[in-house]
């Protein structure tokens, strides 16, 4: 396999492993109290993923472009708020809440 194929295959394999990880009953004793698919562990991993996304966006804005602006947090907060309202107040499912959040995210900058 050539170098270009390995470059594209590695992130795909990592993505598949991370997507299947919440369904596993793997135990990591020094890191988590129970199995990986317990609710507390999944909530902790989801929170880490959210903070990782915010850190990556900050690194993209400030590290690569040199622009110090927290204006992107408005879009992040608006998406979280709309998804929360759709899930709790309207009683929608996760797919419908994500679709609504995407529509609001597209229309918000206008």
Biopython code that builds the backbone (N, CA, C, O; Angstrom):
import numpy as np
from Bio.PDB.StructureBuilder import StructureBuilder

atoms = [
    (1, "UNK", "N", (0.856, -1.183, 0.000)),
    (1, "UNK", "CA", (0.000, 0.000, 0.000)),
    (1, "UNK", "C", (0.894, 1.235, 0.000)),
    (1, "UNK", "O", (1.876, 1.310, 0.738)),
    (2, "UNK", "N", (0.546, 2.169, -0.814)),
    (2, "UNK", "CA", (1.373, 3.370, -0.914)),
    (2, "UNK", "C", (1.134, 4.318, 0.257)),
    (2, "UNK", "O", (0.231, 4.121, 1.069)),
    (3, "UNK", "N", (1.955, 5.332, 0.316)),
    (3, "UNK", "CA", (1.909, 6.268, 1.437)),
    (3, "UNK", "C", (0.595, 7.065, 1.482)),
    (3, "UNK", "O", (0.103, 7.385, 2.564)),
    (4, "UNK", "N", (0.035, 7.380, 0.321)),
    (4, "UNK", "CA", (-1.220, 8.138, 0.263)),
    (4, "UNK", "C", (-2.375, 7.302, 0.802)),
    (4, "UNK", "O", (-3.263, 7.828, 1.473)),
    (5, "UNK", "N", (-2.366, 6.000, 0.511)),
    (5, "UNK", "CA", (-3.419, 5.129, 1.026)),
    (5, "UNK", "C", (-3.377, 4.999, 2.533)),
    (5, "UNK", "O", (-4.422, 4.969, 3.183)),
    (6, "UNK", "N", (-2.177, 4.921, 3.101)),
    (6, "UNK", "CA", (-2.034, 4.845, 4.554)),
    (6, "UNK", "C", (-2.475, 6.147, 5.199)),
    (6, "UNK", "O", (-3.054, 6.140, 6.286)),
    (7, "UNK", "N", (-2.206, 7.261, 4.538)),
    (7, "UNK", "CA", (-2.594, 8.569, 5.070)),
    (7, "UNK", "C", (-4.109, 8.691, 5.201)),
    (7, "UNK", "O", (-4.597, 9.306, 6.149)),
    (8, "UNK", "N", (-4.854, 8.116, 4.267)),
    (8, "UNK", "CA", (-6.319, 8.191, 4.321)),
    (8, "UNK", "C", (-6.917, 7.048, 5.123)),
    (8, "UNK", "O", (-8.011, 7.190, 5.670)),
    (9, "UNK", "N", (-6.229, 5.921, 5.205)),
    (9, "UNK", "CA", (-6.782, 4.764, 5.900)),
    (9, "UNK", "C", (-6.663, 4.892, 7.416)),
    (9, "UNK", "O", (-7.547, 4.434, 8.140)),
    (10, "UNK", "N", (-5.607, 5.496, 7.901)),
    (10, "UNK", "CA", (-5.388, 5.605, 9.340)),
    (10, "UNK", "C", (-6.498, 6.392, 10.043)),
    (10, "UNK", "O", (-7.025, 5.896, 11.038)),
    (11, "UNK", "N", (-6.883, 7.583, 9.588)),
    (11, "UNK", "CA", (-7.986, 8.281, 10.260)),
    (11, "UNK", "C", (-9.314, 7.531, 10.165)),
    (11, "UNK", "O", (-10.140, 7.609, 11.075)),
    (12, "UNK", "N", (-9.518, 6.808, 9.068)),
    (12, "UNK", "CA", (-10.742, 6.035, 8.922)),
    (12, "UNK", "C", (-10.801, 4.908, 9.943)),
    (12, "UNK", "O", (-11.852, 4.666, 10.538)),
    (13, "UNK", "N", (-9.696, 4.224, 10.151)),
    (13, "UNK", "CA", (-9.643, 3.145, 11.149)),
    (13, "UNK", "C", (-9.848, 3.712, 12.558)),
    (13, "UNK", "O", (-10.569, 3.124, 13.364)),
    (14, "UNK", "N", (-9.222, 4.838, 12.852)),
    (14, "UNK", "CA", (-9.392, 5.470, 14.165)),
    (14, "UNK", "C", (-10.843, 5.886, 14.370)),
    (14, "UNK", "O", (-11.382, 5.711, 15.463)),
    (15, "UNK", "N", (-11.478, 6.428, 13.350)),
    (15, "UNK", "CA", (-12.873, 6.832, 13.449)),
    (15, "UNK", "C", (-13.796, 5.634, 13.701)),
    (15, "UNK", "O", (-14.715, 5.721, 14.515)),
    (16, "UNK", "N", (-13.558, 4.536, 13.017)),
    (16, "UNK", "CA", (-14.379, 3.336, 13.218)),
    (16, "UNK", "C", (-14.190, 2.784, 14.623)),
    (16, "UNK", "O", (-15.163, 2.398, 15.270)),
    (17, "UNK", "N", (-12.949, 2.741, 15.103)),
    (17, "UNK", "CA", (-12.696, 2.237, 16.461)),
    (17, "UNK", "C", (-13.367, 3.133, 17.490)),
    (17, "UNK", "O", (-13.974, 2.633, 18.437)),
    (18, "UNK", "N", (-13.271, 4.447, 17.324)),
    (18, "UNK", "CA", (-13.904, 5.363, 18.275)),
    (18, "UNK", "C", (-15.423, 5.307, 18.204)),
    (18, "UNK", "O", (-16.098, 5.516, 19.211)),
    (19, "UNK", "N", (-15.968, 5.024, 17.020)),
    (19, "UNK", "CA", (-17.426, 4.909, 16.894)),
    (19, "UNK", "C", (-17.937, 3.633, 17.558)),
    (19, "UNK", "O", (-19.050, 3.615, 18.083)),
    (20, "UNK", "N", (-17.152, 2.585, 17.541)),
    (20, "UNK", "CA", (-17.580, 1.309, 18.137)),
    (20, "UNK", "C", (-17.217, 1.204, 19.621)),
    (20, "UNK", "O", (-17.722, 0.319, 20.310)),
    (21, "UNK", "N", (-16.373, 2.068, 20.112)),
    (21, "UNK", "CA", (-15.925, 2.011, 21.498)),
    (21, "UNK", "C", (-17.048, 2.131, 22.526)),
    (21, "UNK", "O", (-16.999, 1.413, 23.525)),
    (22, "UNK", "N", (-18.056, 2.989, 22.353)),
    (22, "UNK", "CA", (-19.126, 3.069, 23.348)),
    (22, "UNK", "C", (-19.964, 1.797, 23.467)),
    (22, "UNK", "O", (-20.656, 1.614, 24.468)),
    (23, "UNK", "N", (-19.918, 0.937, 22.490)),
    (23, "UNK", "CA", (-20.683, -0.307, 22.541)),
    (23, "UNK", "C", (-19.900, -1.451, 23.170)),
    (23, "UNK", "O", (-20.436, -2.547, 23.334)),
    (24, "UNK", "N", (-18.657, -1.217, 23.519)),
    (24, "UNK", "CA", (-17.829, -2.293, 24.066)),
    (24, "UNK", "C", (-17.961, -2.336, 25.579)),
    (24, "UNK", "O", (-18.344, -1.353, 26.213)),
    (25, "UNK", "N", (-17.640, -3.483, 26.140)),
    (25, "UNK", "CA", (-17.648, -3.657, 27.593)),
    (25, "UNK", "C", (-16.226, -3.731, 28.111)),
    (25, "UNK", "O", (-15.947, -4.429, 29.086)),
    (26, "UNK", "N", (-15.339, -3.021, 27.468)),
    (26, "UNK", "CA", (-13.937, -2.988, 27.835)),
    (26, "UNK", "C", (-13.772, -2.249, 29.157)),
    (26, "UNK", "O", (-14.424, -1.234, 29.396)),
    (27, "UNK", "N", (-12.902, -2.762, 30.003)),
    (27, "UNK", "CA", (-12.597, -2.102, 31.276)),
    (27, "UNK", "C", (-11.193, -1.516, 31.208)),
    (27, "UNK", "O", (-10.249, -2.175, 30.772)),
    (28, "UNK", "N", (-11.074, -0.267, 31.647)),
    (28, "UNK", "CA", (-9.772, 0.382, 31.762)),
    (28, "UNK", "C", (-9.636, 0.795, 33.230)),
    (28, "UNK", "O", (-10.056, 1.888, 33.608)),
    (29, "UNK", "N", (-9.046, -0.084, 34.062)),
    (29, "UNK", "CA", (-9.099, 0.113, 35.509)),
    (29, "UNK", "C", (-8.469, 1.406, 36.021)),
    (29, "UNK", "O", (-9.024, 2.016, 36.935)),
    (30, "UNK", "N", (-7.362, 1.843, 35.489)),
    (30, "UNK", "CA", (-6.719, 3.041, 36.017)),
    (30, "UNK", "C", (-7.379, 4.336, 35.588)),
    (30, "UNK", "O", (-7.105, 5.394, 36.155)),
    (31, "UNK", "N", (-8.247, 4.258, 34.589)),
    (31, "UNK", "CA", (-8.818, 5.466, 34.007)),
    (31, "UNK", "C", (-10.298, 5.654, 34.350)),
    (31, "UNK", "O", (-10.721, 6.757, 34.697)),
    (32, "UNK", "N", (-11.082, 4.579, 34.253)),
    (32, "UNK", "CA", (-12.523, 4.654, 34.519)),
    (32, "UNK", "C", (-12.900, 3.660, 35.608)),
    (32, "UNK", "O", (-12.213, 2.661, 35.820)),
    (33, "UNK", "N", (-14.016, 3.950, 36.304)),
    (33, "UNK", "CA", (-14.462, 3.071, 37.385)),
    (33, "UNK", "C", (-15.051, 1.765, 36.864)),
    (33, "UNK", "O", (-14.791, 0.703, 37.428)),
    (34, "UNK", "N", (-15.827, 1.830, 35.816)),
    (34, "UNK", "CA", (-16.505, 0.648, 35.297)),
    (34, "UNK", "C", (-16.194, 0.414, 33.834)),
    (34, "UNK", "O", (-15.141, 0.797, 33.324)),
    (35, "UNK", "N", (-17.151, -0.230, 33.175)),
    (35, "UNK", "CA", (-16.980, -0.514, 31.753)),
    (35, "UNK", "C", (-17.192, 0.766, 30.935)),
    (35, "UNK", "O", (-17.749, 1.746, 31.430)),
    (36, "UNK", "N", (-16.745, 0.740, 29.692)),
    (36, "UNK", "CA", (-16.829, 1.940, 28.857)),
    (36, "UNK", "C", (-18.254, 2.308, 28.472)),
    (36, "UNK", "O", (-18.529, 3.478, 28.205)),
    (37, "UNK", "N", (-19.160, 1.350, 28.434)),
    (37, "UNK", "CA", (-20.516, 1.684, 28.011)),
    (37, "UNK", "C", (-21.432, 2.014, 29.182)),
    (37, "UNK", "O", (-22.652, 1.982, 29.021)),
    (38, "UNK", "N", (-20.889, 2.329, 30.350)),
    (38, "UNK", "CA", (-21.724, 2.777, 31.461)),
    (38, "UNK", "C", (-22.092, 4.250, 31.235)),
    (38, "UNK", "O", (-21.336, 4.983, 30.597)),
    (39, "UNK", "N", (-23.236, 4.681, 31.747)),
    (39, "UNK", "CA", (-23.681, 6.061, 31.479)),
    (39, "UNK", "C", (-22.709, 7.138, 31.961)),
    (39, "UNK", "O", (-22.517, 8.139, 31.270)),
    (40, "UNK", "N", (-22.104, 6.957, 33.111)),
    (40, "UNK", "CA", (-21.181, 7.967, 33.621)),
    (40, "UNK", "C", (-19.946, 8.113, 32.764)),
    (40, "UNK", "O", (-19.479, 9.224, 32.513)),
    (41, "UNK", "N", (-19.414, 6.982, 32.312)),
    (41, "UNK", "CA", (-18.232, 7.019, 31.459)),
    (41, "UNK", "C", (-18.550, 7.646, 30.110)),
    (41, "UNK", "O", (-17.755, 8.429, 29.590)),
    (42, "UNK", "N", (-19.694, 7.313, 29.541)),
    (42, "UNK", "CA", (-20.076, 7.898, 28.251)),
    (42, "UNK", "C", (-20.296, 9.400, 28.365)),
    (42, "UNK", "O", (-19.953, 10.151, 27.452)),
    (43, "UNK", "N", (-20.869, 9.841, 29.489)),
    (43, "UNK", "CA", (-21.074, 11.274, 29.680)),
    (43, "UNK", "C", (-19.726, 11.993, 29.809)),
    (43, "UNK", "O", (-19.549, 13.086, 29.272)),
    (44, "UNK", "N", (-18.788, 11.380, 30.516)),
    (44, "UNK", "CA", (-17.469, 11.975, 30.650)),
    (44, "UNK", "C", (-16.757, 12.044, 29.302)),
    (44, "UNK", "O", (-16.126, 13.053, 28.984)),
    (45, "UNK", "N", (-16.853, 10.988, 28.518)),
    (45, "UNK", "CA", (-16.230, 10.983, 27.201)),
    (45, "UNK", "C", (-16.879, 12.007, 26.264)),
    (45, "UNK", "O", (-16.189, 12.640, 25.465)),
    (46, "UNK", "N", (-18.193, 12.171, 26.360)),
    (46, "UNK", "CA", (-18.877, 13.168, 25.539)),
    (46, "UNK", "C", (-18.450, 14.587, 25.931)),
    (46, "UNK", "O", (-18.263, 15.443, 25.066)),
    (47, "UNK", "N", (-18.299, 14.827, 27.210)),
    (47, "UNK", "CA", (-17.844, 16.140, 27.672)),
    (47, "UNK", "C", (-16.416, 16.413, 27.197)),
    (47, "UNK", "O", (-16.094, 17.533, 26.802)),
    (48, "UNK", "N", (-15.568, 15.392, 27.238)),
    (48, "UNK", "CA", (-14.201, 15.547, 26.725)),
    (48, "UNK", "C", (-14.214, 15.840, 25.226)),
    (48, "UNK", "O", (-13.405, 16.634, 24.745)),
    (49, "UNK", "N", (-15.119, 15.211, 24.489)),
    (49, "UNK", "CA", (-15.225, 15.454, 23.056)),
    (49, "UNK", "C", (-15.668, 16.881, 22.766)),
    (49, "UNK", "O", (-15.160, 17.510, 21.838)),
    (50, "UNK", "N", (-16.600, 17.393, 23.541)),
    (50, "UNK", "CA", (-17.068, 18.769, 23.352)),
    (50, "UNK", "C", (-15.943, 19.765, 23.629)),
    (50, "UNK", "O", (-15.717, 20.690, 22.849)),
    (51, "UNK", "N", (-15.237, 19.567, 24.749)),
    (51, "UNK", "CA", (-14.135, 20.470, 25.061)),
    (51, "UNK", "C", (-13.001, 20.349, 24.043)),
    (51, "UNK", "O", (-12.327, 21.334, 23.742)),
    (52, "UNK", "N", (-12.792, 19.154, 23.520)),
    (52, "UNK", "CA", (-11.793, 18.980, 22.471)),
    (52, "UNK", "C", (-12.163, 19.743, 21.215)),
    (52, "UNK", "O", (-11.297, 20.338, 20.574)),
    (53, "UNK", "N", (-13.442, 19.734, 20.853)),
    (53, "UNK", "CA", (-13.903, 20.493, 19.690)),
    (53, "UNK", "C", (-13.741, 21.991, 19.878)),
    (53, "UNK", "O", (-13.346, 22.700, 18.952)),
    (54, "UNK", "N", (-14.045, 22.473, 21.075)),
    (54, "UNK", "CA", (-13.868, 23.900, 21.352)),
    (54, "UNK", "C", (-12.382, 24.264, 21.318)),
    (54, "UNK", "O", (-12.014, 25.317, 20.797)),
    (55, "UNK", "N", (-11.536, 23.405, 21.868)),
    (55, "UNK", "CA", (-10.097, 23.677, 21.858)),
    (55, "UNK", "C", (-9.548, 23.662, 20.435)),
    (55, "UNK", "O", (-8.690, 24.477, 20.095)),
    (56, "UNK", "N", (-10.037, 22.737, 19.597)),
    (56, "UNK", "CA", (-9.578, 22.708, 18.211)),
    (56, "UNK", "C", (-10.007, 23.954, 17.449)),
    (56, "UNK", "O", (-9.246, 24.479, 16.636)),
    (57, "UNK", "N", (-11.212, 24.427, 17.704)),
    (57, "UNK", "CA", (-11.657, 25.638, 17.013)),
    (57, "UNK", "C", (-10.869, 26.854, 17.486)),
    (57, "UNK", "O", (-10.556, 27.741, 16.692)),
    (58, "UNK", "N", (-10.549, 26.896, 18.780)),
    (58, "UNK", "CA", (-9.727, 27.997, 19.280)),
    (58, "UNK", "C", (-8.326, 27.937, 18.678)),
    (58, "UNK", "O", (-7.754, 28.964, 18.314)),
    (59, "UNK", "N", (-7.774, 26.711, 18.574)),
    (59, "UNK", "CA", (-6.446, 26.564, 17.977)),
    (59, "UNK", "C", (-6.460, 26.975, 16.507)),
    (59, "UNK", "O", (-5.505, 27.577, 16.016)),
    (60, "UNK", "N", (-7.526, 26.653, 15.822)),
    (60, "UNK", "CA", (-7.627, 27.046, 14.416)),
    (60, "UNK", "C", (-7.694, 28.564, 14.285)),
    (60, "UNK", "O", (-7.034, 29.147, 13.424)),
    (61, "UNK", "N", (-8.496, 29.206, 15.140)),
    (61, "UNK", "CA", (-8.647, 30.657, 15.040)),
    (61, "UNK", "C", (-7.410, 31.413, 15.508)),
    (61, "UNK", "O", (-6.952, 32.332, 14.829)),
    (62, "UNK", "N", (-6.877, 31.043, 16.644)),
    (62, "UNK", "CA", (-5.785, 31.827, 17.215)),
    (62, "UNK", "C", (-4.417, 31.297, 16.820)),
    (62, "UNK", "O", (-3.500, 32.079, 16.569)),
    (63, "UNK", "N", (-4.269, 29.988, 16.762)),
    (63, "UNK", "CA", (-2.972, 29.412, 16.480)),
    (63, "UNK", "C", (-2.547, 29.554, 15.033)),
    (63, "UNK", "O", (-1.391, 29.882, 14.762)),
    (64, "UNK", "N", (-3.445, 29.319, 14.104)),
    (64, "UNK", "CA", (-3.073, 29.355, 12.692)),
    (64, "UNK", "C", (-3.306, 30.725, 12.056)),
    (64, "UNK", "O", (-2.503, 31.171, 11.237)),
    (65, "UNK", "N", (-4.377, 31.380, 12.420)),
    (65, "UNK", "CA", (-4.674, 32.658, 11.786)),
    (65, "UNK", "C", (-4.220, 33.853, 12.609)),
    (65, "UNK", "O", (-4.048, 34.941, 12.060)),
    (66, "UNK", "N", (-4.021, 33.680, 13.905)),
    (66, "UNK", "CA", (-3.585, 34.773, 14.760)),
    (66, "UNK", "C", (-4.708, 35.709, 15.162)),
    (66, "UNK", "O", (-4.448, 36.784, 15.702)),
    (67, "UNK", "N", (-5.940, 35.328, 14.915)),
    (67, "UNK", "CA", (-7.073, 36.175, 15.267)),
    (67, "UNK", "C", (-7.644, 35.721, 16.600)),
    (67, "UNK", "O", (-8.136, 34.599, 16.717)),
    (68, "UNK", "N", (-7.580, 36.583, 17.603)),
    (68, "UNK", "CA", (-8.129, 36.242, 18.896)),
    (68, "UNK", "C", (-9.572, 36.738, 18.952)),
    (68, "UNK", "O", (-9.823, 37.932, 19.117)),
    (69, "UNK", "N", (-10.501, 35.818, 18.816)),
    (69, "UNK", "CA", (-11.913, 36.161, 18.827)),
    (69, "UNK", "C", (-12.688, 34.995, 19.412)),
    (69, "UNK", "O", (-12.483, 33.844, 19.027)),
    (70, "UNK", "N", (-13.557, 35.292, 20.320)),
    (70, "UNK", "CA", (-14.409, 34.257, 20.874)),
    (70, "UNK", "C", (-15.818, 34.337, 20.282)),
    (70, "UNK", "O", (-16.770, 33.840, 20.884)),
    (71, "UNK", "N", (-15.953, 34.950, 19.124)),
    (71, "UNK", "CA", (-17.247, 35.049, 18.464)),
    (71, "UNK", "C", (-17.775, 33.703, 18.018)),
    (71, "UNK", "O", (-18.986, 33.525, 17.884)),
    (72, "UNK", "N", (-16.874, 32.741, 17.783)),
    (72, "UNK", "CA", (-17.330, 31.411, 17.376)),
    (72, "UNK", "C", (-18.078, 30.716, 18.506)),
    (72, "UNK", "O", (-18.839, 29.780, 18.258)),
    (73, "UNK", "N", (-17.874, 31.158, 19.733)),
    (73, "UNK", "CA", (-18.582, 30.563, 20.865)),
    (73, "UNK", "C", (-20.081, 30.864, 20.798)),
    (73, "UNK", "O", (-20.883, 30.105, 21.342)),
    (74, "UNK", "N", (-20.463, 31.944, 20.149)),
    (74, "UNK", "CA", (-21.873, 32.264, 19.978)),
    (74, "UNK", "C", (-22.578, 31.182, 19.183)),
    (74, "UNK", "O", (-23.674, 30.756, 19.548)),
    (75, "UNK", "N", (-21.958, 30.729, 18.092)),
    (75, "UNK", "CA", (-22.561, 29.676, 17.277)),
    (75, "UNK", "C", (-22.602, 28.349, 18.025)),
    (75, "UNK", "O", (-23.573, 27.601, 17.918)),
    (76, "UNK", "N", (-21.569, 28.066, 18.765)),
    (76, "UNK", "CA", (-21.534, 26.841, 19.569)),
    (76, "UNK", "C", (-22.643, 26.876, 20.622)),
    (76, "UNK", "O", (-23.363, 25.892, 20.794)),
    (77, "UNK", "N", (-22.785, 27.993, 21.320)),
    (77, "UNK", "CA", (-23.809, 28.121, 22.360)),
    (77, "UNK", "C", (-25.215, 28.102, 21.762)),
    (77, "UNK", "O", (-26.124, 27.508, 22.341)),
    (78, "UNK", "N", (-25.400, 28.742, 20.618)),
    (78, "UNK", "CA", (-26.713, 28.746, 19.979)),
    (78, "UNK", "C", (-27.109, 27.340, 19.534)),
    (78, "UNK", "O", (-28.268, 26.952, 19.678)),
    (79, "UNK", "N", (-26.166, 26.578, 19.000)),
    (79, "UNK", "CA", (-26.456, 25.207, 18.598)),
    (79, "UNK", "C", (-26.802, 24.328, 19.779)),
    (79, "UNK", "O", (-27.723, 23.514, 19.704)),
    (80, "UNK", "N", (-26.073, 24.485, 20.870)),
    (80, "UNK", "CA", (-26.365, 23.720, 22.081)),
    (80, "UNK", "C", (-27.728, 24.091, 22.647)),
    (80, "UNK", "O", (-28.485, 23.215, 23.066)),
    (81, "UNK", "N", (-28.039, 25.359, 22.663)),
    (81, "UNK", "CA", (-29.311, 25.824, 23.211)),
    (81, "UNK", "C", (-30.494, 25.330, 22.374)),
    (81, "UNK", "O", (-31.495, 24.871, 22.924)),
    (82, "UNK", "N", (-30.379, 25.425, 21.052)),
    (82, "UNK", "CA", (-31.466, 24.975, 20.178)),
    (82, "UNK", "C", (-31.659, 23.468, 20.291)),
    (82, "UNK", "O", (-32.794, 22.992, 20.325)),
    (83, "UNK", "N", (-30.572, 22.717, 20.348)),
    (83, "UNK", "CA", (-30.686, 21.261, 20.492)),
    (83, "UNK", "C", (-31.312, 20.898, 21.834)),
    (83, "UNK", "O", (-32.130, 19.981, 21.906)),
    (84, "UNK", "N", (-30.939, 21.602, 22.890)),
    (84, "UNK", "CA", (-31.517, 21.338, 24.203)),
    (84, "UNK", "C", (-33.010, 21.650, 24.221)),
    (84, "UNK", "O", (-33.794, 20.880, 24.777)),
    (85, "UNK", "N", (-33.412, 22.762, 23.623)),
    (85, "UNK", "CA", (-34.839, 23.101, 23.573)),
    (85, "UNK", "C", (-35.630, 22.079, 22.764)),
    (85, "UNK", "O", (-36.739, 21.705, 23.146)),
    (86, "UNK", "N", (-35.066, 21.633, 21.655)),
    (86, "UNK", "CA", (-35.766, 20.650, 20.825)),
    (86, "UNK", "C", (-35.909, 19.320, 21.545)),
    (86, "UNK", "O", (-36.934, 18.651, 21.408)),
    (87, "UNK", "N", (-34.905, 18.930, 22.306)),
    (87, "UNK", "CA", (-34.958, 17.653, 23.017)),
    (87, "UNK", "C", (-35.868, 17.704, 24.240)),
    (87, "UNK", "O", (-36.648, 16.780, 24.469)),
    (88, "UNK", "N", (-35.773, 18.770, 25.022)),
    (88, "UNK", "CA", (-36.509, 18.811, 26.287)),
    (88, "UNK", "C", (-37.916, 19.402, 26.149)),
    (88, "UNK", "O", (-38.889, 18.803, 26.607)),
    (89, "UNK", "N", (-38.021, 20.556, 25.529)),
    (89, "UNK", "CA", (-39.314, 21.237, 25.466)),
    (89, "UNK", "C", (-40.225, 20.679, 24.383)),
    (89, "UNK", "O", (-41.422, 20.504, 24.611)),
    (90, "UNK", "N", (-39.675, 20.399, 23.216)),
    (90, "UNK", "CA", (-40.492, 19.909, 22.111)),
    (90, "UNK", "C", (-40.620, 18.392, 22.098)),
    (90, "UNK", "O", (-41.499, 17.848, 21.429)),
    (91, "UNK", "N", (-39.748, 17.704, 22.836)),
    (91, "UNK", "CA", (-39.802, 16.254, 22.912)),
    (91, "UNK", "C", (-39.380, 15.562, 21.627)),
    (91, "UNK", "O", (-39.795, 14.431, 21.374)),
    (92, "UNK", "N", (-38.573, 16.210, 20.819)),
    (92, "UNK", "CA", (-38.117, 15.628, 19.559)),
    (92, "UNK", "C", (-37.024, 14.612, 19.818)),
    (92, "UNK", "O", (-36.437, 14.585, 20.900)),
    (93, "UNK", "N", (-36.749, 13.781, 18.836)),
    (93, "UNK", "CA", (-35.651, 12.835, 18.910)),
    (93, "UNK", "C", (-34.334, 13.518, 18.587)),
    (93, "UNK", "O", (-34.301, 14.682, 18.189)),
    (94, "UNK", "N", (-33.252, 12.778, 18.765)),
    (94, "UNK", "CA", (-31.937, 13.355, 18.552)),
    (94, "UNK", "C", (-31.715, 13.733, 17.086)),
    (94, "UNK", "O", (-31.119, 14.773, 16.807)),
    (95, "UNK", "N", (-32.183, 12.910, 16.151)),
    (95, "UNK", "CA", (-32.002, 13.219, 14.729)),
    (95, "UNK", "C", (-32.714, 14.488, 14.325)),
    (95, "UNK", "O", (-32.161, 15.308, 13.593)),
    (96, "UNK", "N", (-33.950, 14.658, 14.799)),
    (96, "UNK", "CA", (-34.704, 15.874, 14.476)),
    (96, "UNK", "C", (-34.072, 17.102, 15.136)),
    (96, "UNK", "O", (-34.058, 18.184, 14.549)),
    (97, "UNK", "N", (-33.546, 16.937, 16.362)),
    (97, "UNK", "CA", (-32.895, 18.061, 17.043)),
    (97, "UNK", "C", (-31.630, 18.480, 16.316)),
    (97, "UNK", "O", (-31.338, 19.671, 16.210)),
    (98, "UNK", "N", (-30.876, 17.507, 15.815)),
    (98, "UNK", "CA", (-29.664, 17.830, 15.052)),
    (98, "UNK", "C", (-30.022, 18.523, 13.743)),
    (98, "UNK", "O", (-29.345, 19.465, 13.332)),
    (99, "UNK", "N", (-31.081, 18.062, 13.091)),
    (99, "UNK", "CA", (-31.513, 18.703, 11.845)),
    (99, "UNK", "C", (-31.945, 20.148, 12.104)),
    (99, "UNK", "O", (-31.591, 21.048, 11.343)),
    (100, "UNK", "N", (-32.700, 20.367, 13.165)),
    (100, "UNK", "CA", (-33.123, 21.730, 13.512)),
    (100, "UNK", "C", (-31.927, 22.610, 13.827)),
    (100, "UNK", "O", (-31.866, 23.763, 13.401)),
    (101, "UNK", "N", (-30.972, 22.060, 14.578)),
    (101, "UNK", "CA", (-29.766, 22.811, 14.922)),
    (101, "UNK", "C", (-28.974, 23.176, 13.665)),
    (101, "UNK", "O", (-28.432, 24.277, 13.570)),
    (102, "UNK", "N", (-28.909, 22.260, 12.709)),
    (102, "UNK", "CA", (-28.199, 22.541, 11.456)),
    (102, "UNK", "C", (-28.890, 23.660, 10.682)),
    (102, "UNK", "O", (-28.227, 24.550, 10.148)),
    (103, "UNK", "N", (-30.221, 23.616, 10.619)),
    (103, "UNK", "CA", (-30.968, 24.661, 9.909)),
    (103, "UNK", "C", (-30.763, 26.015, 10.598)),
    (103, "UNK", "O", (-30.540, 27.023, 9.928)),
    (104, "UNK", "N", (-30.835, 26.039, 11.907)),
    (104, "UNK", "CA", (-30.633, 27.290, 12.643)),
    (104, "UNK", "C", (-29.195, 27.781, 12.445)),
    (104, "UNK", "O", (-28.966, 28.982, 12.307)),
    (105, "UNK", "N", (-28.226, 26.859, 12.430)),
    (105, "UNK", "CA", (-26.821, 27.239, 12.217)),
    (105, "UNK", "C", (-26.575, 27.818, 10.839)),
    (105, "UNK", "O", (-25.727, 28.694, 10.669)),
    (106, "UNK", "N", (-27.313, 27.331, 9.858)),
    (106, "UNK", "CA", (-27.160, 27.863, 8.502)),
    (106, "UNK", "C", (-27.821, 29.231, 8.392)),
    (106, "UNK", "O", (-27.297, 30.112, 7.711)),
    (107, "UNK", "N", (-28.953, 29.422, 9.044)),
    (107, "UNK", "CA", (-29.681, 30.679, 8.936)),
    (107, "UNK", "C", (-29.172, 31.761, 9.879)),
    (107, "UNK", "O", (-29.416, 32.941, 9.631)),
    (108, "UNK", "N", (-28.472, 31.398, 10.956)),
    (108, "UNK", "CA", (-28.046, 32.362, 11.955)),
    (108, "UNK", "C", (-27.091, 33.424, 11.411)),
    (108, "UNK", "O", (-27.253, 34.594, 11.758)),
    (109, "UNK", "N", (-26.113, 33.086, 10.585)),
    (109, "UNK", "CA", (-25.208, 34.141, 10.094)),
    (109, "UNK", "C", (-25.866, 35.129, 9.137)),
    (109, "UNK", "O", (-25.295, 36.190, 8.885)),
    (110, "UNK", "N", (-27.025, 34.827, 8.604)),
    (110, "UNK", "CA", (-27.648, 35.722, 7.623)),
    (110, "UNK", "C", (-28.138, 37.006, 8.205)),
    (110, "UNK", "O", (-28.681, 37.844, 7.485)),
]
sb = StructureBuilder()
sb.init_structure("model")
sb.init_model(0)
sb.init_chain("A")
sb.init_seg("    ")
for serial, (resi, resn, name, xyz) in enumerate(atoms, 1):
    if name == "N":
        sb.init_residue(resn, " ", resi, " ")
    sb.init_atom(name, np.array(xyz, "f"), 0.0, 1.0, " ", f" {name:<3s}", serial, name[0])
structure = sb.get_structure()
